Amino acid sequence: MTPAPLPARLLATEETEVLDHTCKPRPLVVTRHNIEHDVTALLKRGLTTTSAGGFFFIPYLLQLGAADLTASLGPAKRAGLPQERLALGLVFESIFGYTAGIRAVDTVSRADFGLLAGLPFLPSPSTQYRFLQAVPVQDSLDFQTTLGQRLVARGQVTPGHPVNVDGHNIKTYSRKAMKYSFIAQEDRYGKAIRTFYTQDQQSKKPLIALATYSGTTVSQVTRRLARLTRDILGRDCLMVADKEWYCGPLIQVRPNAWRNTTRSHWTSMTAQCGAMLPPSTRP
């Protein structure tokens, strides 16, 4: 019996860049059919892994529909290297916390680390960067909002608890003229990408994140963060921003003790999404 021909999109080729056994980039022509074939062969053959914990995370991603969500990032792509697998590879890099970059992983774990994202190889950094550059900001915000709403629907986040705003600096070597930010780790001012996110204080889960230009202050992003957070939670929430970002311990204090907190511990606001705090609970 002659097998049915494969759909054209599975056989369409794409030239991409991957890492070889010495972790050096090299060009590779791929098709979706070849990727699936090689992944299946790896699973059947078996492998030694130092990243086994990542495979236990896959059912959770399936419950959240992470593959469909990541596939919606950037322009639609139905052939070649699946962009949802590129995105999941970046997720697993973050989970395993390779501070020196995935390029520092030993040779034993290279093949299986790509397999976590459903790939028989490791994409090169330039391949990952091209994917990220093709994703519009609005797509990333829509992705985070939908994912957050799914976390709420599954009971991973319970609306009604306080939400804190956290901010960090990521040093940049851009030549573009920009306002300096204070880089606390180095105790100096310099160019940096400013990242802000809201975190559910009860579950410790982040809800929405924004990346901004150097010099952006918390007061400049709080209104937008509040709106996006409310879209996720589906209701008003108490939001707190502290000068040095130590919000967690601060908002766990009983409300009637907040009035004793000195104003030097605060930056610009203790805000409530959609409503102001009652006078009796203001610091």
N, C-alpha and C positions, 0 to 999 in steps of 0.2 A: 504494500500500500504506500503510495507516494505521499510524504508529509505535505501539509499545506504550506504554501510560501509564506515567508515572514513579511510583516508589514514593512513598507519602505522606510518608515521613520526609525525602525530598529536597525536598519542596515546603512542609514545615512552616516557618513563619516565626518569627523571633526578632528582637526589637529589641535592638540593641547600640549601642556608641558607638565611633566611629572618628575619625581625624584628617583634616581637610580639607586643601586645598592650602596653607593658611596655618598648618598644624599646630595648629589649634584643634579641640577635640572637637565632634562633632555626632552626633545620633542617626541610625541607619540600620537599616532592616528588611532582614534577609538570609534567604536560604534556601540550603541546600547546593547546589541546582541552579544558582542564580544565581552562587554563588561559583565553581563549576567552569566555568561559561560564561564569566565574566569573566577567569578565569585563562587559559583556553584562548585567548581573544581577545587578551590581552596577549602571549602567547607567539607567536601567529601574526603579530601586527603588528610585533613586535620592539621593542626599547627600548634606550636608552643607560643603561649601568650603571657605577657606581663600586664595586660589590660582586661582581664576577664571580668572585672566588676562592671565595665562599660556595657557588656552584653546584657546584664540584668536590668539595665536602664531602658533597653529598647521597648519592652512591653508598655512601660509608662509613656514613652513617646507615641506609641501606637494609639493608646487611649486618648491622648490629647490631639490626635490627628496632626502631629508635627510635620509629617512628610508632605501632606497636602498644603499645609500653611507655608512651609518653606518653598514649595514649588511655585507659589504665587508671588514670590519676591522677584522683582525685576521684570524685564520683558519675557513674554511667554516663550518657552523653549521646549520643543517636542522631539529633538534629535540630538545625538552626541552626548557629551558628559552631562548627566542630570544635575541641575543646579541645586535641587533639594539635598543631594548627597554632599555637595560642596559645603552647603550651609551646616549640615549635621556634623561634618568633619570639624568645622570651626567650633561647634558646640562642645564636642568631645575634647578638643584641645583645651578649652576653658575649664572643663570639669576636672581634667587630670592635672591642670595647673603646671604645665611645662614652662617655667619662668624663662628658661633659656631658649624657648621655641621648640617646636616639634622636631627640628633638625638635630637636636641633641639626643634624641631617642636612640637606644642601641639597635644593632642590626636585627636582633631576635624579634623585637617588637614592632618593626616597621610595617611588615605585611599585615599583621593582625590589627594594627591601629587604623589603617585604611579600611579594613573590613568592618570596623564598627559603624562606619558611615555607608556601607554597602559598596565599597570600591576595592578593587584588587591591587591598588597602588596608592601612593601618597601624592596628591596634587602639589605642584611647586607653589611657593609663596606668590609668585606673579599671577598664577592661575586663580588663586584665592582673591588677590587684590582686584583683578579684573571683574570677578563676580561681584565683589562688594561695591565697586565703583558703578556698576550697572543698576544697583538697587536705589530707586528714588527714596528720599526721606519719608514721604507720605506712605510708601509701601511698608517701610519698617515700622512706622507708627501704627498702621492698620494691623500689621502682624502682631505687635505687642498687645494691642487692645483686644484682638480676638483671642489670643492665647490667655490673657488675663481673665477674660470673661469665661473661658472654659475652665480655668482653675477655680473660679467662684462657683460655677455650675457643679463641679465635682467635689465641692466642699474643701478644697485645698486652701482656700482663702475665705474667711467669714467676714462679710461686711459688718461694720459697726464698731470695729476696734480702731484706735488711733493709728495714724499714718505719719511717718517721719520722712523728711526730705534729707537726702544725703548727697554730698558732692565730692568729686575727686578731680585731681589734675593729672593729665597724661602729658609728659614733656614732649614737645615737638621741635623739630629742627627746621621748620619751614622758614623760607626766606621772606615770606610775606610780612609786611609791616602790620603789627597787631599790638594791642594793649597787653601789658605783662600781667601775669597772675602770680600770686604768692605760692611757691612750691614748698609745702611744709616739710617734705622729706629732706630737702636740701637747704632749708632755712634761707631762701633767697627768692627774688622775683625773676620770672622768665616767661618765655612763650610756652603755652600749654593748651591742650584741648581740655575744655571744662566739661565734665560729665555730671549730670544730676539725675537722680532717680528717687522715686517714692517707694517706701517699704512698709508692708503691713507689719505692725509691731507685734501682733500676736503670733503669726506664723513665721515671721522673719523672711518672708518671700518678697522679692522686688516686684513691683507692679508695672511701672513704666519708666523708661530711661530716655534722656535727651543728651545729645552731644552738641556743644556750643563753642563759640569762638573764645579765645583767650580773653580774660578780663571780665567775663560775664559774671554777674553776682546772683545770689540766690533770690533776691527780691525781683530780679528781672525775669526769672523763669517760673516763679511760684504760681502765678495765675494760670499759665498754660499747663503746668504739671497738675494743678488742682482739677482743671477741666478734664484732662485725659484720665486722671485717676478716678474721677466721678463716673466717667463713661464705663470704666471697667467694673467698679463696684455697684453701679446702678443706684446709688443713694449718696446723701451727704456724708462727709467724714471729717473728723478732727485732724487737721494737718499742722505739724509743728516743725519749725526750722530753727536750729540752734547755731550760734556763731561758729563753734568748732566742730559741729556735726555730731556732738554727743547727745543725740536725741533720744535714743532708746531708754537709758536710765531716767532721763528727765521726764518723759511722758508716762512713765510707770508710777510716778509719785501721785498720791491722791490729789484730786483737784483742789481740795481746800488747803493744800499745802503749797500750791503754785503761787499764791499771793506773796509767799515769803521768798520767792526766787528773785534775786536782784536782776535789774535790767541789763547789767553788764554781761549776763550769760546769754543774752538773746541778740540776734542781729536785727532784723527788721520786722518780724511779725510772728504772731501765733494766729494762724488763720483757720477758718472753718470753711469747707467747700459748701457754698450755698447759703451759709448763715454765720453770723458772728457768735462768738462765745458769750454765754451769760455773764453779766458783770461780776457775779460772785466767784467765777473761776478764772478771771483775768489776772495775770501776774502783776 
